[in-house]
Amino acid sequence: PTKQPPISLLSSSLSHFNGTKLCQFQYKRKVYQPKGALHIAASSTKKILIMGGTRFIGVFLSRLLVKEGHQVTLFTRGKAPVTQQLPGESDSDYAEFKSKILHLKGDRMDFDFVKSSLSAEGYDVVYDINGREAAEVEPILDALPNLE
């Protein structure tokens, strides 16, 4: 079989990312993959919300999901720019990401706003990058009872 590079969340490896299966991960390591390598396959296009997403893992997760064709919305307080070009990211890759990423500005502690906004949009998947307390997650689950 053709050797594939291992998956990494670094921006330099975006072209090697093979997709995501959002409802479950398949931890089947190929013989030619180094220990710990993970192959994930795209299931279908999803409407995805990332709570946070402008820093740390969210920056890379949002790019990977957009690159795979998912509709991605970042829910932020709006205090930081929603997009910034990463070191080593080509101008064309950044422009494509910037044109496709969506933004929902709000305060996650305003539970009524969270419930009404999220239920109106009907997201398939939510990545909560910055939730710290169970009470912060409950409005999300209430608004989206059919999450995968």
Backbone as a chain_set.jsonl record, in Angstrom:
{"seq": "PTKQPPISLLSSSLSHFNGTKLCQFQYKRKVYQPKGALHIAASSTKKILIMGGTRFIGVFLSRLLVKEGHQVTLFTRGKAPVTQQLPGESDSDYAEFKSKILHLKGDRMDFDFVKSSLSAEGYDVVYDINGREAAEVEPILDALPNLE", "coords": {"N": [[0.815, -1.191, 0.0], [0.28, 2.347, -0.46], [2.332, 4.634, 1.216], [1.194, 6.748, 3.753], [1.477, 9.994, 5.234], [1.669, 10.509, 8.799], [-1.082, 11.855, 10.714], [-1.226, 15.213, 11.737], [-1.779, 18.087, 13.783], [-0.631, 20.396, 12.944], [-0.326, 23.354, 10.973], [1.149, 23.013, 8.665], [0.597, 20.477, 7.85], [-1.917, 20.332, 6.818], [-2.641, 19.675, 4.201], [-2.365, 16.964, 4.199], [-4.342, 15.875, 5.687], [-6.899, 13.552, 6.086], [-9.603, 13.719, 6.596], [-12.59, 13.722, 8.695], [-14.465, 11.653, 10.839], [-17.247, 12.287, 12.355], [-19.008, 11.168, 14.194], [-17.899, 8.952, 15.339], [-14.645, 7.716, 16.125], [-12.268, 5.887, 14.287], [-10.066, 3.722, 15.437], [-8.073, 2.227, 14.008], [-5.067, 1.111, 13.264], [-2.944, 1.207, 10.536], [-0.668, -1.162, 9.097], [1.626, 0.041, 8.073], [1.657, 2.453, 9.338], [3.064, 4.538, 11.857], [3.252, 3.726, 15.36], [0.553, 4.972, 17.202], [-0.405, 6.578, 15.166], [-3.223, 7.856, 13.439], [-5.961, 7.218, 11.423], [-8.567, 8.908, 10.002], [-11.79, 9.065, 8.598], [-13.929, 10.948, 6.421], [-17.388, 11.349, 7.059], [-19.902, 12.638, 6.337], [-21.043, 15.83, 5.14], [-21.296, 18.239, 7.643], [-23.063, 20.474, 9.844], [-21.429, 22.467, 11.889], [-20.663, 23.652, 15.134], [-18.32, 25.511, 16.905], [-17.538, 26.176, 20.097], [-15.845, 28.796, 21.116], [-12.677, 28.733, 19.643], [-10.901, 30.552, 18.514], [-8.381, 30.411, 19.464], [-5.597, 28.324, 20.44], [-6.267, 24.84, 20.224], [-8.645, 25.127, 18.808], [-8.163, 26.84, 16.645], [-6.809, 25.253, 14.786], [-8.511, 23.04, 14.56], [-10.854, 24.211, 13.476], [-9.926, 24.973, 10.939], [-9.261, 22.482, 9.805], [-11.797, 21.239, 9.71], [-13.259, 22.998, 8.042], [-11.746, 22.756, 5.716], [-12.376, 20.156, 5.021], [-14.903, 20.474, 4.076], [-17.056, 21.01, 5.736], [-19.654, 23.018, 7.236], [-18.757, 25.511, 9.248], [-19.142, 27.208, 12.277], [-18.005, 29.665, 14.49], [-18.516, 30.299, 17.849], [-18.1, 33.062, 19.678], [-16.976, 35.582, 22.036], [-16.347, 37.775, 20.651], [-14.153, 39.327, 21.12], [-11.646, 38.863, 20.159], [-10.035, 38.685, 16.927], [-11.79, 36.737, 14.524], [-10.556, 35.28, 12.559], [-7.154, 34.713, 11.732], [-4.195, 34.84, 9.857], [-2.104, 32.054, 9.821], [1.326, 31.355, 10.722], [3.239, 30.272, 8.008], [1.021, 29.496, 6.573], [-0.497, 29.537, 3.431], [-1.395, 32.368, 1.38], [-3.617, 31.883, -0.236], [-4.826, 29.619, 0.966], [-5.507, 30.724, 3.439], [-7.272, 32.778, 2.638], [-9.343, 31.246, 1.549], [-10.239, 29.825, 3.828], [-11.032, 31.999, 5.46], [-13.145, 33.006, 3.965], [-15.067, 31.086, 4.287], [-15.583, 30.505, 6.984], [-17.895, 30.923, 9.628], [-19.457, 33.205, 11.995], [-20.719, 33.547, 15.251], [-21.574, 35.819, 17.507], [-21.561, 36.202, 20.971], [-22.411, 35.879, 24.483], [-21.629, 33.175, 26.336], [-22.611, 32.763, 28.844], [-25.055, 33.9, 28.858], [-27.625, 32.27, 28.959], [-30.217, 32.083, 27.828], [-29.896, 33.366, 25.347], [-27.993, 31.646, 24.196], [-29.443, 29.217, 24.048], [-31.631, 29.965, 22.346], [-30.317, 30.884, 20.01], [-28.749, 28.681, 19.174], [-30.646, 26.619, 18.892], [-32.153, 27.654, 16.828], [-30.393, 27.49, 14.703], [-29.727, 24.778, 14.474], [-27.466, 22.86, 14.749], [-25.37, 20.053, 13.878], [-23.175, 19.012, 15.155], [-21.263, 19.857, 18.022], [-18.368, 21.329, 19.198], [-17.07, 21.99, 22.206], [-14.814, 24.046, 23.142], [-14.037, 25.7, 25.193], [-15.569, 25.366, 27.524], [-16.084, 25.293, 31.003], [-17.565, 24.604, 33.232], [-20.257, 22.419, 34.143], [-22.754, 23.64, 34.077], [-22.475, 25.495, 32.057], [-22.63, 24.031, 29.778], [-25.104, 22.847, 29.679], [-27.191, 24.57, 28.495], [-26.532, 24.298, 25.8], [-26.926, 21.583, 25.274], [-29.661, 21.47, 25.845], [-30.663, 23.09, 23.806], [-29.994, 21.689, 21.537], [-31.002, 18.822, 21.181], [-30.574, 16.614, 19.536], [-27.902, 16.108, 18.973], [-24.989, 14.609, 17.51]], "CA": [[0.0, 0.0, 0.0], [0.966, 3.627, -0.493], [2.587, 5.153, 2.559], [0.597, 8.045, 4.032], [2.093, 10.616, 6.399], [0.79, 10.521, 9.972], [-1.876, 13.067, 10.876], [-0.731, 16.172, 12.716], [-2.619, 19.276, 13.802], [0.132, 21.553, 12.53], [-0.852, 23.903, 9.724], [1.912, 22.501, 7.529], [0.113, 19.154, 7.454], [-3.324, 20.383, 6.432], [-2.869, 18.998, 2.926], [-2.309, 15.528, 4.418], [-5.462, 15.443, 6.53], [-7.793, 12.731, 5.275], [-11.007, 13.937, 6.922], [-13.023, 13.345, 10.038], [-15.745, 10.976, 11.03], [-17.602, 13.041, 13.536], [-19.811, 10.45, 15.177], [-17.028, 8.008, 16.039], [-13.307, 7.612, 15.572], [-11.841, 4.526, 13.998], [-8.697, 3.598, 15.893], [-7.448, 1.088, 13.341], [-3.762, 1.515, 12.783], [-2.445, 0.442, 9.397], [0.628, -1.775, 9.359], [2.691, 0.954, 7.695], [1.588, 3.677, 10.123], [3.771, 4.434, 13.126], [2.402, 3.568, 16.54], [-0.094, 6.22, 17.584], [-0.98, 7.256, 14.009], [-4.667, 7.702, 13.405], [-6.601, 7.502, 10.137], [-9.966, 9.233, 10.22], [-12.425, 9.255, 7.296], [-15.1, 11.822, 6.435], [-18.659, 10.636, 6.959], [-20.75, 13.479, 5.499], [-20.938, 17.239, 5.489], [-22.021, 18.56, 8.87], [-23.17, 21.848, 10.318], [-20.651, 22.335, 13.119], [-20.437, 24.821, 15.976], [-17.195, 25.431, 17.834], [-17.621, 27.157, 21.18], [-14.459, 29.245, 21.168], [-12.135, 28.444, 18.322], [-9.967, 31.555, 18.003], [-7.063, 30.176, 20.061], [-5.182, 26.967, 20.766], [-6.695, 23.753, 19.339], [-9.754, 25.576, 17.974], [-7.633, 27.443, 15.417], [-6.482, 24.172, 13.858], [-9.722, 22.244, 14.36], [-11.748, 24.909, 12.549], [-9.349, 24.882, 9.593], [-9.407, 21.109, 9.314], [-13.205, 20.971, 9.41], [-13.624, 23.786, 6.852], [-11.052, 22.152, 4.566], [-13.098, 18.936, 4.675], [-16.184, 20.813, 3.477], [-18.115, 21.223, 6.716], [-20.043, 24.395, 7.521], [-18.252, 25.716, 10.606], [-19.431, 28.481, 12.935], [-17.338, 29.889, 15.766], [-19.262, 31.085, 18.831], [-17.108, 33.754, 20.498], [-17.381, 36.857, 22.636], [-16.045, 38.827, 19.686], [-13.061, 40.163, 21.617], [-10.463, 38.575, 19.335], [-10.402, 38.442, 15.528], [-12.244, 35.366, 14.293], [-9.535, 34.613, 11.752], [-5.829, 35.296, 11.564], [-3.36, 33.956, 9.052], [-1.114, 31.344, 10.616], [2.661, 31.289, 10.118], [3.388, 29.175, 7.061], [-0.226, 29.266, 5.831], [-0.468, 30.296, 2.18], [-2.426, 33.401, 1.253], [-4.831, 31.305, -0.827], [-5.476, 28.785, 1.988], [-6.111, 31.614, 4.433], [-8.421, 33.451, 2.019], [-10.425, 30.267, 1.44], [-10.756, 29.609, 5.183], [-11.697, 33.231, 5.912], [-14.399, 33.184, 3.225], [-16.027, 30.032, 4.622], [-15.867, 30.407, 8.414], [-19.004, 31.762, 10.079], [-19.247, 33.681, 13.361], [-21.871, 33.878, 16.086], [-21.042, 36.57, 18.639], [-22.438, 36.19, 22.126], [-21.887, 35.517, 25.796], [-22.117, 31.833, 26.636], [-23.289, 32.796, 30.134], [-26.433, 34.33, 28.58], [-28.173, 30.967, 28.602], [-31.368, 32.242, 26.935], [-29.357, 33.653, 24.018], [-27.365, 30.415, 23.702], [-30.508, 28.269, 23.68], [-32.405, 30.415, 21.182], [-29.443, 30.96, 18.833], [-28.334, 27.353, 18.741], [-31.795, 25.835, 18.425], [-32.559, 28.22, 15.539], [-29.431, 27.061, 13.679], [-29.797, 23.321, 14.318], [-26.153, 22.259, 14.492], [-25.238, 18.6, 13.977], [-22.051, 18.699, 16.032], [-20.711, 20.987, 18.769], [-17.111, 21.168, 19.921], [-16.985, 23.018, 23.237], [-13.387, 24.179, 23.388], [-13.723, 26.491, 26.379], [-16.494, 25.173, 28.643], [-15.388, 24.934, 32.238], [-18.516, 24.104, 34.221], [-21.386, 21.691, 33.555], [-23.855, 24.588, 33.861], [-22.234, 26.192, 30.794], [-22.907, 23.101, 28.681], [-26.526, 22.482, 29.697], [-27.992, 25.263, 27.472], [-26.205, 23.739, 24.485], [-27.629, 20.299, 25.181], [-31.096, 21.764, 25.793], [-30.995, 23.672, 22.503], [-29.684, 20.74, 20.462], [-31.172, 17.483, 21.753], [-30.241, 15.549, 18.583], [-26.486, 16.133, 18.609], [-24.355, 13.305, 17.264]], "C": [[0.861, 1.259, 0.0], [1.143, 4.151, 0.918], [1.98, 6.54, 2.692], [1.293, 8.652, 5.233], [1.137, 10.564, 7.586], [0.063, 11.852, 10.068], [-1.276, 13.919, 11.972], [-1.653, 17.374, 12.683], [-1.844, 20.532, 13.441], [-0.364, 22.035, 11.178], [-0.112, 23.364, 8.511], [1.396, 21.157, 7.043], [-1.334, 19.168, 6.988], [-3.592, 19.632, 5.137], [-2.863, 17.483, 3.081], [-3.483, 15.01, 5.228], [-6.48, 14.73, 5.668], [-9.255, 12.889, 5.633], [-11.33, 13.546, 8.342], [-14.308, 12.575, 9.972], [-16.23, 11.467, 12.375], [-18.406, 12.269, 14.556], [-18.997, 9.382, 15.897], [-15.665, 8.024, 15.373], [-12.971, 6.15, 15.355], [-10.362, 4.423, 14.366], [-8.036, 2.359, 15.308], [-6.14, 1.57, 12.727], [-3.355, 0.605, 11.629], [-1.05, -0.083, 9.733], [1.755, -0.784, 9.101], [2.658, 2.255, 8.479], [2.352, 3.499, 11.425], [2.787, 4.305, 14.283], [1.842, 4.928, 16.935], [-0.696, 6.977, 16.412], [-2.461, 6.933, 13.93], [-5.19, 8.084, 12.032], [-8.078, 7.75, 10.406], [-10.579, 9.564, 8.865], [-13.689, 10.097, 7.42], [-16.372, 11.007, 6.275], [-19.61, 11.394, 6.04], [-20.58, 14.914, 5.959], [-21.84, 17.542, 6.675], [-22.065, 20.064, 9.094], [-22.597, 21.842, 11.732], [-20.499, 23.679, 13.821], [-19.234, 24.545, 16.859], [-17.368, 26.554, 18.843], [-16.191, 27.573, 21.492], [-13.904, 29.108, 19.76], [-11.166, 29.465, 17.777], [-8.56, 31.376, 18.557], [-6.83, 28.677, 20.214], [-5.711, 25.945, 19.755], [-7.812, 24.191, 18.392], [-9.316, 26.179, 16.655], [-7.392, 26.358, 14.369], [-7.701, 23.304, 13.552], [-10.648, 22.912, 13.352], [-11.222, 24.838, 11.122], [-9.519, 23.484, 9.004], [-10.846, 20.821, 8.902], [-13.682, 21.739, 8.18], [-13.001, 23.161, 5.612], [-11.753, 20.881, 4.099], [-14.515, 19.203, 4.175], [-17.331, 21.018, 4.446], [-18.424, 22.71, 6.855], [-19.726, 24.642, 8.99], [-18.567, 27.128, 11.081], [-18.666, 28.533, 14.243], [-18.237, 30.75, 16.638], [-18.22, 31.717, 19.742], [-17.709, 35.011, 21.101], [-17.113, 38.013, 21.688], [-14.92, 39.741, 20.13], [-11.776, 39.974, 20.817], [-10.921, 38.404, 17.889], [-10.779, 36.972, 15.333], [-11.223, 34.598, 13.461], [-8.249, 35.419, 11.777], [-5.015, 34.309, 10.747], [-2.271, 33.357, 9.933], [0.253, 31.398, 9.939], [2.754, 30.063, 9.209], [2.144, 28.87, 6.25], [-0.206, 30.13, 4.572], [-1.597, 31.319, 2.158], [-3.723, 32.814, 0.718], [-5.567, 30.41, 0.173], [-6.174, 29.65, 3.029], [-7.356, 32.3, 3.871], [-9.607, 32.5, 1.904], [-11.064, 30.014, 2.807], [-11.576, 30.813, 5.643], [-13.049, 33.417, 5.227], [-15.477, 32.183, 3.648], [-16.408, 29.968, 6.097], [-16.993, 31.379, 8.777], [-18.776, 32.133, 11.541], [-20.578, 33.997, 14.021], [-21.308, 34.523, 17.339], [-22.04, 36.544, 19.78], [-21.703, 35.821, 23.393], [-22.46, 34.162, 26.173], [-22.819, 31.765, 27.977], [-24.705, 33.36, 30.017], [-27.162, 33.101, 28.042], [-29.375, 31.06, 27.666], [-30.908, 32.511, 25.505], [-28.754, 32.388, 23.403], [-28.436, 29.438, 23.229], [-31.223, 28.698, 22.406], [-31.553, 30.435, 19.918], [-29.104, 29.582, 18.292], [-29.501, 26.526, 18.232], [-32.284, 26.35, 17.079], [-31.658, 27.725, 14.408], [-29.431, 25.555, 13.455], [-28.485, 22.662, 13.962], [-26.191, 20.747, 14.672], [-24.222, 18.203, 15.044], [-21.611, 19.975, 16.736], [-19.408, 20.546, 19.424], [-17.05, 22.305, 20.925], [-15.536, 23.09, 23.695], [-13.107, 24.858, 24.724], [-14.71, 26.357, 27.533], [-15.749, 24.698, 29.88], [-16.298, 24.291, 33.272], [-19.669, 23.408, 33.506], [-22.542, 22.631, 33.242], [-23.703, 25.344, 32.543], [-22.603, 25.325, 29.595], [-24.397, 22.779, 28.584], [-27.367, 23.243, 28.675], [-27.744, 24.738, 26.059], [-26.967, 22.433, 24.285], [-29.139, 20.492, 25.118], [-31.512, 22.258, 24.413], [-30.86, 22.665, 21.368], [-29.797, 19.307, 20.968], [-30.741, 16.348, 20.827], [-28.787, 15.573, 18.139], [-25.965, 14.727, 18.402], [-23.353, 13.006, 18.347]], "O": [[2.022, 1.233, 0.409], [0.212, 4.116, 1.723], [2.216, 7.41, 1.854], [1.667, 7.932, 6.159], [-0.079, 10.573, 7.398], [0.543, 12.864, 9.558], [-0.865, 13.409, 13.015], [-2.256, 17.654, 11.647], [-2.358, 21.637, 13.617], [-0.774, 21.236, 10.336], [-0.693, 23.267, 7.431], [1.724, 20.738, 5.933], [-1.92, 18.105, 6.782], [-4.648, 19.02, 4.981], [-3.314, 16.778, 2.179], [-3.597, 13.802, 5.433], [-6.884, 15.247, 4.627], [-10.095, 12.235, 5.015], [-10.466, 13.099, 9.096], [-15.152, 12.839, 9.115], [-15.681, 11.102, 13.415], [-18.477, 12.693, 15.709], [-19.388, 8.951, 16.981], [-15.554, 8.316, 14.182], [-13.347, 5.286, 16.147], [-9.508, 4.98, 13.676], [-7.499, 1.533, 16.045], [-6.138, 2.35, 11.775], [-3.417, -0.619, 11.739], [-0.343, 0.494, 10.559], [2.741, -0.77, 9.838], [3.546, 3.091, 8.309], [2.299, 2.431, 12.035], [1.634, 4.726, 14.185], [2.574, 5.916, 16.994], [-1.436, 7.936, 16.63], [-2.888, 5.846, 14.318], [-4.887, 9.167, 11.533], [-8.761, 6.898, 10.974], [-9.962, 10.266, 8.064], [-14.43, 9.98, 8.396], [-16.433, 10.088, 5.458], [-20.079, 10.83, 5.051], [-20.041, 15.177, 7.034], [-23.006, 17.146, 6.7], [-21.223, 20.815, 8.601], [-23.194, 21.286, 12.654], [-20.241, 24.703, 13.189], [-19.133, 23.489, 17.482], [-17.346, 27.733, 18.489], [-15.419, 26.801, 22.061], [-14.618, 29.352, 18.788], [-10.645, 29.28, 16.677], [-7.645, 32.102, 18.17], [-7.76, 27.875, 20.127], [-5.611, 26.169, 18.549], [-7.911, 23.671, 17.28], [-10.016, 26.049, 15.65], [-7.735, 26.532, 13.199], [-7.895, 22.883, 12.412], [-11.173, 22.244, 12.462], [-12.003, 24.66, 10.187], [-9.88, 23.334, 7.837], [-11.083, 20.222, 7.853], [-14.426, 21.197, 7.363], [-13.654, 23.05, 4.574], [-11.729, 20.562, 2.91], [-15.252, 18.263, 3.88], [-18.473, 21.186, 4.018], [-17.562, 23.556, 6.62], [-20.35, 24.054, 9.873], [-18.299, 28.11, 10.389], [-18.67, 27.574, 15.014], [-18.674, 31.819, 16.212], [-17.535, 31.019, 20.49], [-18.799, 35.443, 20.729], [-17.608, 39.118, 21.906], [-14.749, 40.825, 19.571], [-10.914, 40.852, 20.813], [-12.065, 38.021, 17.644], [-10.157, 36.08, 15.911], [-11.051, 33.393, 13.645], [-8.266, 36.649, 11.836], [-5.13, 33.096, 10.922], [-1.605, 34.063, 10.691], [0.331, 31.478, 8.713], [2.389, 28.955, 9.604], [2.201, 28.061, 5.323], [0.074, 31.326, 4.645], [-2.617, 31.157, 2.828], [-4.808, 33.194, 1.159], [-6.796, 30.432, 0.229], [-7.29, 29.349, 3.452], [-8.377, 32.39, 4.552], [-10.749, 32.899, 2.133], [-12.288, 29.992, 2.927], [-12.685, 30.657, 6.155], [-13.99, 33.926, 5.835], [-16.662, 32.403, 3.398], [-17.462, 29.427, 6.429], [-17.034, 32.51, 8.292], [-18.008, 31.477, 12.244], [-21.449, 34.632, 13.427], [-20.645, 33.865, 18.141], [-23.222, 36.827, 19.587], [-20.517, 35.492, 23.369], [-23.675, 34.029, 26.314], [-23.554, 30.812, 28.236], [-25.473, 33.302, 30.978], [-27.296, 32.92, 26.832], [-29.541, 30.204, 26.797], [-31.462, 31.952, 24.558], [-28.979, 32.096, 22.229], [-28.34, 28.894, 22.129], [-31.404, 27.895, 21.491], [-32.029, 30.038, 18.855], [-29.167, 29.349, 17.085], [-29.363, 25.806, 17.243], [-32.781, 25.57, 16.266], [-32.117, 27.56, 13.278], [-29.157, 25.102, 12.344], [-28.407, 21.962, 12.951], [-26.937, 20.223, 15.5], [-24.384, 17.2, 15.739], [-21.585, 21.047, 16.131], [-19.353, 19.526, 20.112], [-16.984, 23.471, 20.534], [-15.091, 22.298, 24.527], [-12.061, 24.624, 25.328], [-14.68, 27.179, 28.448], [-14.895, 23.815, 29.808], [-15.835, 23.509, 34.103], [-20.015, 23.775, 32.383], [-23.238, 22.441, 32.245], [-24.698, 25.789, 31.971], [-22.862, 25.846, 28.511], [-24.89, 22.469, 27.499], [-28.204, 22.62, 28.023], [-28.648, 24.736, 25.224], [-27.58, 22.216, 23.239], [-29.826, 19.756, 24.41], [-32.575, 21.895, 23.909], [-31.542, 22.78, 20.35], [-28.778, 18.644, 21.165], [-30.559, 15.222, 21.29], [-28.468, 15.108, 17.045], [-26.431, 13.776, 19.029], [-22.712, 11.956, 18.322]]}, "num_chains": 1, "name": "protein.A"}
